[in-house]
Amino acid sequence: MHRLAPLSPVQQRLWFLDRLQPGSPVYNLAWTFRLRGVLDPEALQLAADALVARHAVLRTRFVETDGEPRQLVAETLAVPVNVLSAEPPDAMAGSWEARLKTCLQLVRFDLAHGPLLQVFVLPVAKDDQVLAIVVHHIVADGWSLGILGRELSAFYNAALAGQSASLAPLPLQYADYAIRQRAALEDGELARQLEFWQTQLKDAPPYLDLPTDRPRPALST
């Protein structure tokens, strides 16, 4: 079962930019975490599965319907955990930081087919590794990426203990927010807000009189 929903304005901009440069890594976001101790791959896979099940936006891909972009939310989605080789090829030789950076730069997302989330484990030394979550900006931002990282950690620790993570239920999914935002814009809410602020700021100075370290140019740049 799949669900179609409109894109939020922010998503629509990112979708358009991706059409200009398909698969560009410019809008890839990464969260990394140093994991010391013996890694349990099965528990980490369970944690990744739980994270994707919790957040519908991580199960979303972006398709065109009647010439318009839509987000298509899948009921389920498998996101395998990629464990990188401890012995890197020559092209990725160097410090683990350099190897990780090279790896993340090679990630390419296909918005129409997904998945738009990848999980990597980079071995650093015995019982020492770096965990990385990589997403396309169209499904997360810097703030939410930190939340995803913390929740993945919570799911992993719970899986290690054979328990369920105690996370509060989500009040809504991102697709629900996009639907509400589109409805607000289409019923004239944007025009009302624009009129309000134009009225509020009609006598405002053209620029703020702030102390500057050099003269203000004659033309705005």
C-alpha positions as CSV (number, residue, x, y, z in Angstrom):
1,M,0.0,0.0,0.0
2,H,1.3,3.4,-1.0
3,R,0.1,6.9,-0.1
4,L,0.3,10.0,-2.4
5,A,0.7,13.4,-0.9
6,P,1.7,16.9,-2.2
7,L,5.2,18.2,-1.6
8,S,5.8,21.0,0.9
9,P,7.2,24.2,-0.7
10,V,10.7,23.4,0.6
11,Q,10.5,19.9,-0.8
12,Q,9.3,21.3,-4.1
13,R,12.4,23.6,-4.4
14,L,14.7,20.7,-3.6
15,W,13.0,18.4,-6.1
16,F,13.3,21.1,-8.8
17,L,17.0,21.6,-8.0
18,D,17.6,17.8,-8.2
19,R,15.9,17.8,-11.7
20,L,18.6,20.3,-12.8
21,Q,21.4,18.1,-11.5
22,P,20.0,14.5,-10.9
23,G,21.8,12.6,-8.1
24,S,24.0,15.6,-7.0
25,P,25.4,15.0,-3.5
26,V,25.2,18.7,-2.7
27,Y,22.0,18.2,-0.7
28,N,23.2,15.1,1.1
29,L,23.2,15.4,4.9
30,A,25.2,13.1,7.2
31,W,25.1,12.4,11.0
32,T,28.0,10.4,12.4
33,F,28.6,8.7,15.8
34,R,31.7,7.0,17.2
35,L,30.7,3.6,18.4
36,R,33.2,2.0,20.7
37,G,32.8,-1.7,21.7
38,V,31.7,-4.8,19.9
39,L,29.2,-4.0,17.2
40,D,26.1,-6.2,17.0
41,P,25.1,-6.0,13.3
42,E,21.7,-7.7,13.8
43,A,20.8,-5.2,16.5
44,L,21.9,-2.3,14.3
45,Q,19.7,-3.6,11.4
46,L,16.7,-3.9,13.8
47,A,17.4,-0.3,14.9
48,A,17.5,0.9,11.3
49,D,14.3,-0.9,10.5
50,A,12.6,0.5,13.5
51,L,13.7,4.1,12.6
52,V,12.3,3.7,9.0
53,A,9.1,2.2,10.3
54,R,8.6,5.2,12.8
55,H,9.2,8.0,10.2
56,A,7.1,7.7,7.0
57,V,9.3,10.4,5.3
58,L,12.2,7.9,5.3
59,R,10.0,5.6,3.3
60,T,9.1,8.3,0.8
61,R,10.2,8.7,-2.9
62,F,9.2,11.5,-5.2
63,V,7.4,10.8,-8.5
64,E,5.5,12.8,-11.1
65,T,1.8,12.4,-11.5
66,D,0.0,14.4,-14.2
67,G,3.1,16.5,-14.5
68,E,3.2,17.4,-10.8
69,P,5.7,16.1,-8.2
70,R,4.1,14.0,-5.5
71,Q,5.6,12.2,-2.5
72,L,4.8,8.5,-2.5
73,V,5.0,7.0,0.9
74,A,5.5,3.2,1.1
75,E,4.0,1.1,3.8
76,T,7.4,-0.7,4.4
77,L,10.9,-0.2,3.2
78,A,14.1,-2.2,3.8
79,V,17.3,-0.1,4.3
80,P,20.3,-2.4,4.7
81,V,23.2,-1.4,6.9
82,N,26.4,-1.1,4.8
83,V,29.5,-2.3,6.6
84,L,32.5,-0.9,4.8
85,S,35.7,-2.9,4.5
86,A,38.3,-2.5,7.2
87,E,40.9,-2.7,4.4
88,P,40.1,0.2,2.0
89,P,41.0,0.2,-1.7
90,D,43.8,2.6,-2.8
91,A,41.3,5.2,-3.8
92,M,40.1,5.5,-0.2
93,A,43.4,5.1,1.6
94,G,44.2,7.5,4.4
95,S,42.7,8.4,7.8
96,W,39.3,7.1,8.7
97,E,38.0,10.7,8.6
98,A,39.2,11.0,5.0
99,R,37.8,7.6,4.1
100,L,34.4,8.4,5.6
101,K,34.3,11.8,3.8
102,T,35.1,10.0,0.5
103,C,32.5,7.4,1.1
104,L,29.8,10.0,1.9
105,Q,30.7,12.0,-1.2
106,L,30.0,8.9,-3.4
107,V,26.4,8.5,-2.1
108,R,23.9,9.3,-4.9
109,F,20.2,9.4,-4.2
110,D,17.5,8.8,-6.9
111,L,14.5,10.8,-5.7
112,A,12.1,8.8,-7.9
113,H,13.1,5.4,-6.7
114,G,14.7,5.8,-3.3
115,P,15.5,4.9,-0.7
116,L,16.7,8.3,0.5
117,L,18.4,7.0,3.6
118,Q,21.6,5.0,3.8
119,V,23.4,3.7,6.9
120,F,27.1,3.0,7.0
121,V,29.5,1.4,9.5
122,L,33.2,2.2,9.0
123,P,35.6,0.1,11.1
124,V,38.3,2.2,12.6
125,A,40.1,-0.3,14.8
126,K,39.2,-3.5,16.8
127,D,35.9,-2.8,18.6
128,D,35.9,0.7,17.3
129,Q,33.8,2.0,14.5
130,V,32.0,5.0,13.1
131,L,28.3,4.9,12.4
132,A,26.9,7.3,9.7
133,I,23.4,8.1,8.6
134,V,23.2,9.8,5.2
135,V,19.9,11.3,3.9
136,H,18.8,13.6,1.1
137,H,17.8,17.0,2.4
138,I,14.3,16.5,0.8
139,V,13.5,14.1,3.7
140,A,15.3,15.7,6.6
141,D,17.2,18.9,7.7
142,G,20.0,19.5,10.1
143,W,17.8,19.6,13.2
144,S,15.8,16.5,12.4
145,L,19.0,14.6,11.4
146,G,20.1,14.9,15.0
147,I,16.8,13.5,16.2
148,L,17.1,10.6,13.8
149,G,20.6,9.9,15.1
150,R,19.4,9.9,18.8
151,E,16.5,7.7,18.0
152,L,18.7,5.2,16.1
153,S,20.9,5.0,19.2
154,A,17.8,4.4,21.3
155,F,16.6,1.6,19.1
156,Y,20.0,0.0,19.0
157,N,20.4,0.0,22.7
158,A,16.9,-1.4,23.1
159,A,17.6,-4.1,20.6
160,L,20.8,-5.1,22.5
161,A,18.7,-5.4,25.6
162,G,16.0,-7.4,23.9
163,Q,13.5,-4.6,24.7
164,S,11.4,-2.0,22.9
165,A,12.6,1.6,22.8
166,S,10.4,3.9,24.9
167,L,9.8,6.7,22.4
168,A,6.7,8.9,22.5
169,P,4.3,8.4,19.5
170,L,4.7,11.0,16.7
171,P,1.8,13.5,16.6
172,L,1.9,13.5,12.8
173,Q,4.1,12.6,9.8
174,Y,5.8,15.0,7.5
175,A,3.3,14.2,4.7
176,D,0.5,15.3,7.0
177,Y,2.3,18.6,7.6
178,A,2.8,19.1,3.8
179,I,-1.0,18.6,3.3
180,R,-1.9,21.1,6.0
181,Q,0.7,23.6,4.7
182,R,-0.6,23.3,1.1
183,A,-4.2,23.7,2.3
184,A,-3.3,26.9,4.3
185,L,-1.6,28.4,1.2
186,E,-4.4,27.6,-1.2
187,D,-7.2,29.0,1.0
188,G,-5.6,32.5,1.0
189,E,-3.6,32.2,4.2
190,L,-0.4,33.3,2.5
191,A,-2.1,36.4,1.0
192,R,-3.5,37.3,4.4
193,Q,-0.1,37.0,6.1
194,L,1.6,39.0,3.3
195,E,-1.0,41.8,3.7
196,F,-0.6,41.8,7.5
197,W,3.2,42.2,7.3
198,Q,3.0,44.8,4.6
199,T,0.7,46.8,6.8
200,Q,2.9,46.3,9.9
201,L,6.1,47.3,8.1
202,K,4.8,50.0,5.8
203,D,6.7,52.8,7.8
204,A,9.8,50.7,8.5
205,P,13.2,52.1,7.5
206,P,14.6,50.5,4.3
207,Y,17.5,49.0,6.3
208,L,18.4,48.5,9.9
209,D,20.8,51.2,11.3
210,L,23.4,48.8,12.7
211,P,27.0,49.6,13.4
212,T,29.2,48.3,10.6
213,D,32.9,47.8,10.3
214,R,33.0,49.6,6.8
215,P,30.8,52.1,4.9
216,R,27.6,50.7,3.5
217,P,27.8,50.5,-0.4
218,A,25.6,52.7,-2.5
219,L,24.0,49.7,-4.1
220,S,22.8,46.6,-2.2
221,T,24.7,43.5,-2.9
